[in-house]
Amino acid sequence: MLSEQEQKQERLLLRRGRLTDRERERLASRREAREDELYAPPLPDGADRWSTWGEGDLGPEPRPEWLVVADGAVDSRLGVVKTGKEADVHLVERWIPAEDGASVAASCLLAEKIYRSNEHRNFHRDAAYVDGRRTRESRMDRAVANRTRFGLKIIADQWAVAEFAALGALWAAGAPVPYPVQRVGTELLLEFIGDADGSAAPRLAALRPDPDELADLWGQLCAALQIVARAGYTHGDLSPWNVLVHEGRLVLIDLPQIVDLTANPRGDEYLTRDVRNVATWFAARGLPDGERRTEELLTTLRYEARLV
């Protein structure tokens, strides 16, 4: 429900009869929220909200069999997976209540990533990353360039839109990334990478693999980055902290700063930095011929991305 202050503001705007497009959209969304509260059936015990499936942008087809997409599903927040400067990640269970009301008919675990819309000044060197990303209105572009409050909101939307779109394209291309379930504003729902009990997969940086495991992970990384480069991208902020390993499978995560290698004039610079960041970790863990492997991988990725 609206607070007393919000209700007064709405009445004042209506009396004046002069509403901007943004104010009209805000009033419409408030009315829709109030109607939803009035007519929505009561939530089952343990649920925080009805499933938002069908809202916003949806992930690519064919959709994974494990994903719950039923209209009668509900979402329950189970805890925080990660907190960061730009976004927080929560563990969400999406489940379908059984007819008896006391059990679960089907469920899946999701990672809910919520960007902080007014704190994106924390994205380091964000101006360089958004080079090549433009809106359709010069007014919005000016707000982004000047980092106004409105501009920061637009940047937050751009990060969420860019990550969701890139995840969809990369997942469809066969890259090892979480399946992007849906995007509503600056909230992303993604495949949870971890165990059925809600334990998140460890980051590459936390592992101490033996020589055979290290060689296998390096091979997986090279194959993954080739798919990403073939699609025209580089991660933009790749490090051992942005790679998960679940049951021996390597998964790339955290892609809001993904760089279009064609549109961004510093694309090759980011590609080189990405490769060197992870190659340094592998070399420190004992992977032989680190420098040679790094240069060979860079040569391959530039070829896949058609930069040479």
N, C-alpha and C positions, 0 to 999 in steps of 0.2 A: 504494500500500500504506500501511497505518497505521504511524505511527511507534511506537517502543517505548513511549513515554510514553502515547500514545493506547491502545495495547493494554492497558497496565496499568490505565488508567482504566476501560476497558470491562470488564475482569475484576472490578474492584472494584465497579462498579455492579451487575453480575450477581450477585455474592456477596451484596450487601446485599439484593437482591430488591425494592428500592424505587426504581422508575423514574418520573420525571415523563413527561408526554406528549412534551415536547420531547426528553428523553433517549431515549425509545423511537424517535422519528422519526430522531434522529441515528444510533442504532445500526442501524436498518433501512437507512438510506441508505449507511452504511459497508459493510454486508454486500452490498448491491446493487453498490456500486462494486468490491468485491473479486471478486464473481462476474463482472462485466463484464471485469475484467482477466484472469481465468482463461480465459474462453471466447471472447473476442473474437478474430477472425482478425488476423494481423499487418497493420499499416498499410502502404500503398504508400509508396515513397520520396517524401519531400517533404511528406507529410501530417502534421499535428499531432494530429488526432483524427478519428474517424468523425463524419459529419454528425449534428448533434443534431436534425435535422428530425423532427417528430412529438412532441417533448417540449415541455412547458409550453403557453403560449398561442400560437396560430397566427394569422397575418394574415388579413384578410377575403378572401372569394371574390367574384368570380373572381380567381384569382391570376395575376400577370403571366407571360407566356410565357417570359421570360428566366430565371425563378427555377428553380433546380435543386432538385427535391424527391425524387429517387430514394433508396431505402434504402441503396444501395451507394456513396453519395457520401461524400467526405471533405472536411475543412476544413484549409486551410493559412493560418497567419498570415503576412502579408507585411510588416508594419511598423506603426508608430504614425502615425495620421492627426492626432490632437490629444490633448493632455493638459490636464486642467483640475482645479479644486479638488474637484469633485463626481464626475467621471467621466473615464475615458480612452476614446478611440476608436481601434480597431485596424482595419486593412484585412485582410479575410479573403477568400480565394478558395475557393469551394465547387465541387468538381469531381468528375466521374465518371471513374475510370480506364478506359481502353480495354481491350479484351480482351487485347491484346498486352502490356499492363502497362507499355509504354514511352511511351504518349501519353495525351492527354486526350480523352474522348468528348464532354464538354460541361462548361461551367463558367460561373460568374457571380461578380461581386465584391460583397461585402457590407461594411457598416460595423458592427463589433461594439462596442457601447457598454456599458461595464462600470462600474456605480456603485460607489463606495467606501462600503460599508455603515456604517462607524463614523466617517465624517468629514463627515456631512451637517450638522453644526453650521456648515459653511461656506456653506450656502444662506442668503443674506442675507434676513432677515425671513421665514424659512420659516413661522413661525406664522401670518402673514397669508395666505400662499398656501394652506396646508392647511385654512384655515377653510372648513367645508362638507364636508371629507373626514373621515369617521368610520369606525372599525372596528366590529365587531359585539360587542366585549367592552369593558366599562368598564375592566378591568385594563389593556388595551392602550392605551386612550385616556389613562389616567393616566400610563403610561410615556412616551407621546409628549409629554404636557404637561410632564413633569418632565425630559425629555431624558436619561433613563437610557440605559445601553448598549443594553438591550433596546429602549427607545423609539427610539433612533437607527436600529436595524436595521429597525424597523417603518416609520420615515419613509423610509428608503432604498427599501423595498419599495413604499411609497405613490408615491414619485416615479416609479419604473419602471412600476408598474401604470398610473398616471395618464397618463404619456407614451405608453405603448403603446396604451392604450384610445383616447386622443385622436387619435393618428395613424391608427388604424384607422377611426374615425368620419370624420375629415376626408378621408382618402384615398377612402373610399367615397362621400363627398359631392362629390368632384371637386376638392378643394383641392390646390395644388401642394406636397405634402409627400413625404418618402421613404416608399416602401412598407414597412410594418412586417412583417417576415418572421416573427419569433417572439420570445417572451419566456420565459426560464427564470430564475426568481428575479430578481436585479437585473441580469441580462445581457440586452441587447436586440440583436437582429440586424436591421439595417435595409438598405434599398436604398442602395448606394453612389452618391453623386452626383459624377460625375467621368468621366474618360476611361478607355478600355479598358486603358491602360498603368498605371493606378493613380494618376494625377495627380488630386488632389481639385479640385473646382470652386472658383473664388475666391469670397471673401465680398464682399458688396455694398460693404462699407467700403473694400475695396482697389481698387475700380474708379474710373476717371475717364471716364465715358461722354460722348459728344458730345450735343448738345441733342436730336437725334431719339431716340437710345438712352435718354436720361434720361426723356423723355416716355413712351416705350414701357414702361420699367421701372415708372414710377409707375402707369401704367394697369394693369399686371399686379399690382402690389401692392394697388391698390384692389380689383380683382376677387377676389384671394386673401382679403383681409381680410373682404370681404362674405360669402364662403362660410363662413369661420370664425365670423363673428358670427351667421350664419343657423343654424349648428349649435349656438349658445348659448355660444360661447367667445370669449376673447381670449388672445393668446399669453402674456401675463403678464410677459415679459422681452424684448420685441421691440426690436431695434436693428439697425443695418446689419451687425453682427457675427453675427447669427443668421439671415441671409438669404444663400443661395448663388445664383450666377448661372452656369448651365451652358448654353453654346451659345445665349445670349440668353434662356434660360428661367429665371425666378425661382422659387426653392424655399425654403420656410420650414423651419427646422431648430431643434433644441434646445427642446423643448416640455415639460420636466418640470414647469415652474411654470405650466402652462396653467391659466387661471382660468375656472371656471364662472360665467358672468355672472348666473345666477339664484341659485345657492346661496351665492356669496360676497358679503357685504354691501358689499365694496369693489370690486365688479366694474367699475362705471363709472369709478372712479378708475384702475384698471389699463388699461382700454380707452383712456382719454384719454392716459395716459402712453405706451402703445405707439404710438399714432398720432403723437404729438408727437415721439417719439424718431426715428422714421424720416422724418417730414416735415421735421424740422430738417436732416437730412442732405441730402435732395433740394433744399431751398432753398439750402443752402450750395454745392451743385454747380450752381446756376443755374436751377432750375425756377422759372418766374415765378409770381406770385400765391400764394406759399406759404401765407400765413395763411388766405386765402380757401379754398384747396384743402383745408387741414387741417380747417377748420370744416365744410365741405361733406361731407368723408369721415366725420367724427365723427357728423354728423347722419344720414347714410346707415346707418352701422353700428349706431347706437342703434335705428334703425327696424328693421333686419334682425334684431336681437337681441330685439326687442319690449320695449325698455326705455322706450319713450315711447308 
